[in-house]
């Protein structure tokens, strides 16, 4: 009997299932009903929903049986965990599949890094799908180790779990018809492509959609979301650690229904996931905000699968993979049973980390003089932080000037920021200022700095900034909070300068300690290091800093420190 | 400037569109709203919906702008027209694309016939997509010219406009795990496969869906439709000339919304289309029955496209093909402008008909003695007609017996039926009886006889039956009504014995005349020849007749004339 014949025999009731989940209330994602039925599983696939017997029976006892959650768009690396630890973190929360854009590691290690991550996630009970990183570098203003070429993308898109082209972040390039960007969209496999179009509206949005880009996770407002839906784009509602858009966009679900809307987490701190949940937290919050449970669940299950063309995921129905959650209620959305392909995920093997993914931080020595910001007047451009968002404001502020150099002045909440090239030890660095952080003393630094992941450092003194840079070079990457030439807290990230090799409890504790240390140094926002990491991302408005200098993202050009 | 660059320039408003449809109420199929906006078209594609200027402007004047209609499942051959004439018939009704299962011609001419139809429809303004015929023969009880082999299907599915595997009619084979059927489902390209599962419910339906078959157009009742939706199958609501399921299934749209529901016409007589419309008629009837116009339109536009993975069809939105209809109101759904890829369809070239598709009817001479039905008792199995449905009842009736032979007796509404093999002149024929036709005199015959398209003939006398057979052999195929050795009406179908080579007005008149002639001979149902044609289809319950004899479809076996 072939596996398909066996599946049909089980579906007919002629053979016992491997497992029957009996007596649950099963969500039909297709009709948005709760059906009182058994679910028969064979070879990891649902054979039938009805009345069934099996070799193993698990009593659902009236609990809710729903499909495993699918994260429609996320960056594995942001969680700072190796993939096996990531699986240990999110599987118990009901996330059974993610669609990852591995562009962080792609910036650090090129396509080799992506292939490694693909291989390292092959055998996990957390199913990891990928999109091929479309924008390495994210813009011409960023310096990854090397750009991903067309050939790299083609090779990636031939792999089995690579579904298409990842978020096309160079939206000005696409809209303006840049041949280099359009060429990527015409690759085989790139018919399926994720978008990234912060703030884009009107005719520009029509152009972006006309290029065949049919999703966006950067909508912040109802109006942005509405235009995207009308233009035929899927609305991926993002609830990242520092870009929480769920509440703002839920009115669209109330108005139009959950159609063509899916949930994603984009970038999540590990401690945020530990504290607030993962995709399940989005479902919980949506339901708490008044969305029907079935509708909220659709956006976390069937809809991510539909958007990504995952034809056998996202439903509890015959022929679908048996990724099943048993929920005790429709409030907390913390499953008390998680089945991946019909089995309780057991021992997850440790990911192997080859030596070449560890040796990635190369920095030309930086001393305080290298961080000097000579000015002719008193005014400087300053990056204005926007609480809980990845967008920033482009401000002009009067700096404290000492000996013809603009310096950090916590008194006026204006502190220095630097981005140091860290892949090829070129010594290239960019200098800017940040307004609104609250930082009073010490320095914070990180080799997680989107998207090129050069080293970003902010500080109240140049000395603490250079100390922080040196410490990260020593660690081979990580995040660190320093004060007065002393480490206050740190989280080493030796793998590509992005990932820890420690168990999740350690990483969560370290991440939490770093955030607390930053708050101890005066930082006001909830997510100091994520905020810092996004100050280097030159494709999100309005003012950002890379190793090449300040980037006016709205005009898409480098600008001088002095206005 | 590349075409994509040009499209983006138009979308941005930097270049004039080829055409702007100005001032309409544009349906957003994604939000189910009517937007007051212009539609900019360039190179046959929608560049943007907003405020646009163009080289040519067409004033919509407040009319409704909707996507062209897409028939989710149909058999081109049933309309009896060459594809160019079919386009002339349905384009003015707003059908701009169809997904055709060419299994009629496949039964007559093998894959050669399908490739010919594919080629013949390549340049039409009516876009014709195909599914590869999965079941030639439809069952082991039918005799096409030759079976389609796996290799034929593979070759077909490599063609550009072939989207997947057509309706898997051998549902007992699939459900039972027949290796020959499962092999087809595992072909490359067969991930997308249409279903055909009349009356299948419960565990059998779970098995059918578990095989990966995710649509069905055979649901007749709300309960059947509901089970299909819950099992993750698309519900293709069919409104064929003799199988009208719309009204019965619309309550599902009211209950669940239009999601995963699409419209299809399956088999339509040309005169039915002329009188009642095509897909547009389904939208009209749905709206008349109380469905919201936007919901009804979704089932005729976006949803067929979604089911078939036609990523750039079914919407008026950037990047979608500019198949646009201008509707004066939301009642009649007869467009007063139809644009295919942004242009009014003009002169449609005549399809060329090579000689080899004409020479298809080969019949060993049949005389009245060949039609004799010797019996030992008086009871015979009889096919019970069900008004306006393709299903039949399996009855037992007392026949009029003369000289030990059961004969037609219009007095008891029980007349003789025969199916004569017509591809290879084997002389093989099957004999049965029909109850409930009303036929009083003469005979009706057709070389359109699903799916093998052998010759089917029903008659009040053996003599008129043999005369009708001889006449069709003479014509090289067609349909004919005869009485007393004289043709009352006929519609020659010399192309494969399925299609006319005449203009649509002629075919419509002939088809109408044949149906009227049948009514003149006493036939009661609305669609005499379609009904006749389906009496030979051995995959629709309950009792059918092929050249091999009577088929009990429920038990899926041949049965004797005498019970």
Interface residues (C-beta under 8 A of the other chain):
Chain A: X1 X2 X4 X5 X7 X8 X9 X11 X12 X13 X28 X30 X31 X32 X33 X35 X45 X46 X47 X48 X49 X50 X174 X175 X176 X177 X179 X182 X185 X186 X191 X202 X203 X204 X206 X207 X209 X210 X211 X212 X214 X226 X229 X230 X231 X232 X256 X257 X259 X260 X311 X315 X317 X318 X319 X320
Chain B: X1 X2 X4 X5 X7 X8 X9 X11 X12 X13 X28 X30 X31 X32 X33 X35 X45 X46 X47 X48 X49 X50 X174 X175 X176 X177 X179 X182 X185 X186 X191 X202 X203 X204 X206 X207 X209 X210 X211 X212 X214 X226 X229 X230 X231 X232 X256 X257 X259 X260 X311 X315 X317 X318 X319 X320
